[in-house]
Amino acid sequence: MSTNKSELPTTRDVLSEHLYAAVKTLHPVSAGEVTGMLLEASDQEILNMLQDRHVLKERVDIADRVRNTKNPVYSEDTCTSSMELRSSSISGEREQLGEIVFQKVLAIESNSDLCAQITGMLLELDSTVVSQLLTSEDDLRSAVDKARGEYLEQLNQSVQVEHTVEEIGEKLYATACRKYPDYADRITGMLLEIPMDNLIHLLDDSDELNRKIEMAVEVLCDKQS
């Protein structure tokens, strides 16, 4: 009796059986589903998987990850683990991006201290923007110049404030010292607790300044009594 050709197994059928058997040794729980996903590949690709176990394992792992993404099973432990992995991944990517940006900025700004400040400022931008900057030297240079200017301006303002406080302190001390030399240091310290804007106006109003000094002396005398 002759056998109908349609009843003979096709090459695809044979490959499917061998692939299922191979996948089952690596992933017995979901072998059927994973095999079905791998069968989307061509016959030649399936042959390669069957001939190279390393390739097969790699494809099985990928298929399993895709399967889990499509059919997530949530629990407190898996959610926590997923969040930890995501956080670790983001942190690692951010650190790697920071190193790349630093090296790029260093090629433009030779001052390493200033380079570190500029890198920090650039990393405050959205990661997509930072990635775009890394693909364009002109855009990166412009961003570095802008960040440098902003940082130096902030630094200059900070220095100016420090000088202003020092100068105001000297003027307050000189005024207090003329009337109360023994209390001048403490009076000056108390007056410097007043907001900067008020202090500046106070130096322009001698009557108000003297009143504040008298109030400070009264407080000091009360503490000593």
C-alpha atoms as a printed R data frame, in Angstrom:
    type eleno elety resid chain resno      x       y      z
1   ATOM     1    CA   MET     A     1  0.000   0.000  0.000
2   ATOM     2    CA   SER     A     2  1.442   3.304 -1.009
3   ATOM     3    CA   THR     A     3  1.787   6.114  1.466
4   ATOM     4    CA   ASN     A     4  0.229   9.494  0.678
5   ATOM     5    CA   LYS     A     5  2.920  12.126  0.448
6   ATOM     6    CA   SER     A     6  0.759  14.525  2.440
7   ATOM     7    CA   GLU     A     7  1.046  12.153  5.394
8   ATOM     8    CA   LEU     A     8  4.841  12.281  5.398
9   ATOM     9    CA   PRO     A     9  6.410  14.671  7.876
10  ATOM    10    CA   THR     A    10  7.725  17.858  6.320
11  ATOM    11    CA   THR     A    11 11.112  19.358  7.034
12  ATOM    12    CA   ARG     A    12  9.326  21.917  9.200
13  ATOM    13    CA   ASP     A    13  7.652  19.187 11.224
14  ATOM    14    CA   VAL     A    14 10.968  17.454 11.852
15  ATOM    15    CA   LEU     A    15 12.666  20.696 12.816
16  ATOM    16    CA   SER     A    16  9.783  21.544 15.140
17  ATOM    17    CA   GLU     A    17 10.074  18.230 16.963
18  ATOM    18    CA   HIS     A    18 13.848  18.534 17.360
19  ATOM    19    CA   LEU     A    19 13.555  22.163 18.412
20  ATOM    20    CA   TYR     A    20 10.900  21.382 21.008
21  ATOM    21    CA   ALA     A    21 13.063  18.605 22.462
22  ATOM    22    CA   ALA     A    22 16.077  20.926 22.638
23  ATOM    23    CA   VAL     A    23 14.109  23.805 24.174
24  ATOM    24    CA   LYS     A    24 12.585  21.487 26.755
25  ATOM    25    CA   THR     A    25 16.055  20.717 28.152
26  ATOM    26    CA   LEU     A    26 16.627  24.441 28.701
27  ATOM    27    CA   HIS     A    27 13.153  25.662 29.596
28  ATOM    28    CA   PRO     A    28 10.886  22.717 30.480
29  ATOM    29    CA   VAL     A    29  8.087  24.793 32.048
30  ATOM    30    CA   SER     A    30  7.185  26.815 28.940
31  ATOM    31    CA   ALA     A    31  8.858  24.746 26.238
32  ATOM    32    CA   GLY     A    32  5.769  24.705 24.013
33  ATOM    33    CA   GLU     A    33  5.231  28.465 24.071
34  ATOM    34    CA   VAL     A    34  8.909  29.275 23.630
35  ATOM    35    CA   THR     A    35  9.232  26.767 20.791
36  ATOM    36    CA   GLY     A    36  6.253  28.367 19.060
37  ATOM    37    CA   MET     A    37  7.966  31.740 19.240
38  ATOM    38    CA   LEU     A    38 11.237  30.350 17.900
39  ATOM    39    CA   LEU     A    39  9.427  28.672 15.000
40  ATOM    40    CA   GLU     A    40  8.805  32.125 13.564
41  ATOM    41    CA   ALA     A    41 12.417  31.903 12.367
42  ATOM    42    CA   SER     A    42 13.422  30.403  9.028
43  ATOM    43    CA   ASP     A    43 14.397  26.746  8.622
44  ATOM    44    CA   GLN     A    44 18.055  27.712  8.292
45  ATOM    45    CA   GLU     A    45 17.938  29.768 11.503
46  ATOM    46    CA   ILE     A    46 16.317  26.851 13.330
47  ATOM    47    CA   LEU     A    47 19.068  24.540 12.030
48  ATOM    48    CA   ASN     A    48 21.656  26.953 13.367
49  ATOM    49    CA   MET     A    49 19.969  26.856 16.790
50  ATOM    50    CA   LEU     A    50 19.954  23.078 16.783
51  ATOM    51    CA   GLN     A    51 23.605  22.909 15.750
52  ATOM    52    CA   ASP     A    52 24.853  25.550 18.209
53  ATOM    53    CA   ARG     A    53 23.564  25.223 21.774
54  ATOM    54    CA   HIS     A    54 24.928  28.659 22.680
55  ATOM    55    CA   VAL     A    55 22.823  30.254 19.937
56  ATOM    56    CA   LEU     A    56 19.810  28.217 21.037
57  ATOM    57    CA   LYS     A    57 20.162  29.291 24.667
58  ATOM    58    CA   GLU     A    58 20.498  32.909 23.610
59  ATOM    59    CA   ARG     A    59 17.317  32.717 21.499
60  ATOM    60    CA   VAL     A    60 15.427  30.887 24.259
61  ATOM    61    CA   ASP     A    61 16.387  33.542 26.821
62  ATOM    62    CA   ILE     A    62 15.230  36.307 24.486
63  ATOM    63    CA   ALA     A    63 11.957  34.536 23.760
64  ATOM    64    CA   ASP     A    64 11.365  33.978 27.466
65  ATOM    65    CA   ARG     A    65 11.935  37.650 28.243
66  ATOM    66    CA   VAL     A    66  9.479  38.631 25.515
67  ATOM    67    CA   ARG     A    67  6.995  36.077 26.828
68  ATOM    68    CA   ASN     A    68  7.253  37.471 30.354
69  ATOM    69    CA   THR     A    69  6.815  40.989 29.045
70  ATOM    70    CA   LYS     A    70  3.620  40.010 27.238
71  ATOM    71    CA   ASN     A    71  2.322  37.923 30.144
72  ATOM    72    CA   PRO     A    72  3.682  39.469 33.353
73  ATOM    73    CA   VAL     A    73  3.037  37.659 36.625
74  ATOM    74    CA   TYR     A    74  3.052  40.219 39.397
75  ATOM    75    CA   SER     A    75  3.731  39.637 43.048
76  ATOM    76    CA   GLU     A    76  5.252  41.738 45.796
77  ATOM    77    CA   ASP     A    77  8.608  40.020 45.367
78  ATOM    78    CA   THR     A    78  8.662  40.245 41.569
79  ATOM    79    CA   CYS     A    79  7.586  43.894 41.633
80  ATOM    80    CA   THR     A    80 10.287  44.739 44.175
81  ATOM    81    CA   SER     A    81 12.886  42.811 42.204
82  ATOM    82    CA   SER     A    82 11.827  44.520 38.977
83  ATOM    83    CA   MET     A    83 12.034  47.965 40.586
84  ATOM    84    CA   GLU     A    84 15.466  47.206 42.034
85  ATOM    85    CA   LEU     A    85 16.762  45.981 38.688
86  ATOM    86    CA   ARG     A    86 15.300  48.999 36.894
87  ATOM    87    CA   SER     A    87 16.794  51.385 39.471
88  ATOM    88    CA   SER     A    88 20.172  49.675 39.247
89  ATOM    89    CA   SER     A    89 20.062  49.783 35.456
90  ATOM    90    CA   ILE     A    90 19.135  53.480 35.381
91  ATOM    91    CA   SER     A    91 21.827  54.305 37.934
92  ATOM    92    CA   GLY     A    92 24.444  52.393 35.946
93  ATOM    93    CA   GLU     A    93 23.400  54.027 32.671
94  ATOM    94    CA   ARG     A    94 23.473  57.473 34.311
95  ATOM    95    CA   GLU     A    95 26.944  56.875 35.684
96  ATOM    96    CA   GLN     A    96 28.191  55.646 32.317
97  ATOM    97    CA   LEU     A    97 26.621  58.647 30.587
98  ATOM    98    CA   GLY     A    98 28.277  60.952 33.130
99  ATOM    99    CA   GLU     A    99 31.714  59.519 32.354
100 ATOM   100    CA   ILE     A   100 31.166  59.958 28.622
101 ATOM   101    CA   VAL     A   101 29.954  63.545 29.051
102 ATOM   102    CA   PHE     A   102 32.901  64.379 31.344
103 ATOM   103    CA   GLN     A   103 35.427  63.156 28.786
104 ATOM   104    CA   LYS     A   104 33.685  65.094 26.001
105 ATOM   105    CA   VAL     A   105 33.554  68.272 28.096
106 ATOM   106    CA   LEU     A   106 37.191  67.833 29.141
107 ATOM   107    CA   ALA     A   107 38.184  67.999 25.479
108 ATOM   108    CA   ILE     A   108 36.564  71.451 25.359
109 ATOM   109    CA   GLU     A   109 37.230  72.765 28.879
110 ATOM   110    CA   SER     A   110 40.716  71.881 30.142
111 ATOM   111    CA   ASN     A   111 40.097  73.051 33.739
112 ATOM   112    CA   SER     A   112 39.153  69.770 35.447
113 ATOM   113    CA   ASP     A   113 37.335  71.458 38.364
114 ATOM   114    CA   LEU     A   114 35.288  73.609 36.014
115 ATOM   115    CA   CYS     A   115 34.781  70.585 33.762
116 ATOM   116    CA   ALA     A   116 33.231  68.647 36.650
117 ATOM   117    CA   GLN     A   117 30.832  71.508 37.419
118 ATOM   118    CA   ILE     A   118 29.808  71.846 33.770
119 ATOM   119    CA   THR     A   119 29.305  68.078 33.463
120 ATOM   120    CA   GLY     A   120 27.025  68.144 36.500
121 ATOM   121    CA   MET     A   121 24.991  70.967 34.996
122 ATOM   122    CA   LEU     A   122 24.624  69.167 31.656
123 ATOM   123    CA   LEU     A   123 23.541  65.957 33.365
124 ATOM   124    CA   GLU     A   124 20.624  67.860 34.890
125 ATOM   125    CA   LEU     A   125 19.208  68.076 31.374
126 ATOM   126    CA   ASP     A   126 16.910  65.397 29.993
127 ATOM   127    CA   SER     A   127 18.888  62.307 28.980
128 ATOM   128    CA   THR     A   128 17.535  62.582 25.423
129 ATOM   129    CA   VAL     A   129 18.926  66.116 25.151
130 ATOM   130    CA   VAL     A   130 22.285  64.976 26.557
131 ATOM   131    CA   SER     A   131 22.442  62.149 24.029
132 ATOM   132    CA   GLN     A   132 21.755  64.620 21.216
133 ATOM   133    CA   LEU     A   133 24.546  66.882 22.476
134 ATOM   134    CA   LEU     A   134 26.967  63.963 22.326
135 ATOM   135    CA   THR     A   135 26.213  63.474 18.628
136 ATOM   136    CA   SER     A   136 26.957  67.106 17.704
137 ATOM   137    CA   GLU     A   137 30.253  68.712 18.652
138 ATOM   138    CA   ASP     A   138 28.940  72.197 17.828
139 ATOM   139    CA   ASP     A   139 25.846  71.778 19.999
140 ATOM   140    CA   LEU     A   140 27.940  70.351 22.825
141 ATOM   141    CA   ARG     A   141 30.413  73.228 22.623
142 ATOM   142    CA   SER     A   142 27.550  75.737 22.745
143 ATOM   143    CA   ALA     A   143 26.049  73.952 25.755
144 ATOM   144    CA   VAL     A   144 29.435  73.903 27.506
145 ATOM   145    CA   ASP     A   145 29.941  77.629 26.852
146 ATOM   146    CA   LYS     A   146 26.471  78.405 28.210
147 ATOM   147    CA   ALA     A   147 26.947  76.240 31.304
148 ATOM   148    CA   ARG     A   148 30.393  77.761 31.927
149 ATOM   149    CA   GLY     A   149 28.962  81.277 31.713
150 ATOM   150    CA   GLU     A   150 26.101  80.478 34.101
151 ATOM   151    CA   TYR     A   151 28.405  78.800 36.608
152 ATOM   152    CA   LEU     A   152 30.971  81.617 36.591
153 ATOM   153    CA   GLU     A   153 28.179  84.165 37.008
154 ATOM   154    CA   GLN     A   154 26.807  82.278 40.015
155 ATOM   155    CA   LEU     A   155 30.307  81.993 41.436
156 ATOM   156    CA   ASN     A   156 30.903  85.704 40.945
157 ATOM   157    CA   GLN     A   157 27.615  86.575 42.645
158 ATOM   158    CA   SER     A   158 28.509  84.334 45.564
159 ATOM   159    CA   VAL     A   159 31.905  86.032 45.939
160 ATOM   160    CA   GLN     A   160 30.263  89.447 45.739
161 ATOM   161    CA   VAL     A   161 27.828  88.510 48.506
162 ATOM   162    CA   GLU     A   162 30.705  87.298 50.690
163 ATOM   163    CA   HIS     A   163 32.569  90.553 50.131
164 ATOM   164    CA   THR     A   164 29.396  92.534 50.807
165 ATOM   165    CA   VAL     A   165 28.822  90.751 54.118
166 ATOM   166    CA   GLU     A   166 32.439  91.308 55.102
167 ATOM   167    CA   GLU     A   167 32.301  95.003 54.206
168 ATOM   168    CA   ILE     A   168 29.008  95.523 56.032
169 ATOM   169    CA   GLY     A   169 30.390  93.687 59.049
170 ATOM   170    CA   GLU     A   170 33.392  96.001 59.146
171 ATOM   171    CA   LYS     A   171 31.161  99.092 58.993
172 ATOM   172    CA   LEU     A   172 28.853  97.795 61.705
173 ATOM   173    CA   TYR     A   173 31.803  96.926 63.912
174 ATOM   174    CA   ALA     A   174 33.329 100.399 63.465
175 ATOM   175    CA   THR     A   175 30.041 102.082 64.383
176 ATOM   176    CA   ALA     A   176 29.459  99.853 67.420
177 ATOM   177    CA   CYS     A   177 33.052 100.174 68.542
178 ATOM   178    CA   ARG     A   178 32.775 103.957 68.803
179 ATOM   179    CA   LYS     A   179 30.065 103.682 71.475
180 ATOM   180    CA   TYR     A   180 30.532 100.235 72.971
181 ATOM   181    CA   PRO     A   181 34.066  98.932 72.298
182 ATOM   182    CA   ASP     A   182 33.709  96.109 74.821
183 ATOM   183    CA   TYR     A   183 30.588  94.778 73.130
184 ATOM   184    CA   ALA     A   184 31.474  95.596 69.513
185 ATOM   185    CA   ASP     A   185 32.148  91.996 68.447
186 ATOM   186    CA   ARG     A   186 28.895  90.630 69.880
187 ATOM   187    CA   ILE     A   187 26.832  93.592 68.684
188 ATOM   188    CA   THR     A   188 28.169  93.107 65.169
189 ATOM   189    CA   GLY     A   189 27.356  89.395 65.259
190 ATOM   190    CA   MET     A   190 23.783  90.102 66.361
191 ATOM   191    CA   LEU     A   191 23.252  92.753 63.701
192 ATOM   192    CA   LEU     A   192 24.588  90.469 60.947
193 ATOM   193    CA   GLU     A   193 21.637  88.150 61.615
194 ATOM   194    CA   ILE     A   194 19.404  90.822 60.065
195 ATOM   195    CA   PRO     A   195 18.501  90.121 56.383
196 ATOM   196    CA   MET     A   196 21.014  91.551 53.911
197 ATOM   197    CA   ASP     A   197 18.584  93.987 52.259
198 ATOM   198    CA   ASN     A   198 17.654  95.462 55.656
199 ATOM   199    CA   LEU     A   199 21.304  95.758 56.641
200 ATOM   200    CA   ILE     A   200 22.125  97.747 53.512
201 ATOM   201    CA   HIS     A   201 19.280 100.167 54.263
202 ATOM   202    CA   LEU     A   202 20.358 100.284 57.927
203 ATOM   203    CA   LEU     A   203 23.803 101.602 56.985
204 ATOM   204    CA   ASP     A   204 22.108 104.512 55.218
205 ATOM   205    CA   ASP     A   205 20.031 105.371 58.293
206 ATOM   206    CA   SER     A   206 22.334 106.272 61.200
207 ATOM   207    CA   ASP     A   207 19.451 106.878 63.635
208 ATOM   208    CA   GLU     A   208 17.958 103.465 62.973
209 ATOM   209    CA   LEU     A   209 21.398 101.857 63.176
210 ATOM   210    CA   ASN     A   210 22.065 103.458 66.562
211 ATOM   211    CA   ARG     A   211 18.656 102.263 67.759
212 ATOM   212    CA   LYS     A   212 19.484  98.702 66.719
213 ATOM   213    CA   ILE     A   213 22.841  98.929 68.489
214 ATOM   214    CA   GLU     A   214 21.149 100.136 71.686
215 ATOM   215    CA   MET     A   215 18.668  97.275 71.487
216 ATOM   216    CA   ALA     A   216 21.545  94.802 71.073
217 ATOM   217    CA   VAL     A   217 23.323  96.279 74.112
218 ATOM   218    CA   GLU     A   218 20.164  95.944 76.185
219 ATOM   219    CA   VAL     A   219 19.883  92.272 75.277
220 ATOM   220    CA   LEU     A   220 23.527  91.680 76.150
221 ATOM   221    CA   CYS     A   221 23.179  93.508 79.493
222 ATOM   222    CA   ASP     A   222 20.031  91.506 80.335
223 ATOM   223    CA   LYS     A   223 21.911  88.276 79.695
224 ATOM   224    CA   GLN     A   224 24.701  89.364 82.043
225 ATOM   225    CA   SER     A   225 22.381  90.446 84.862
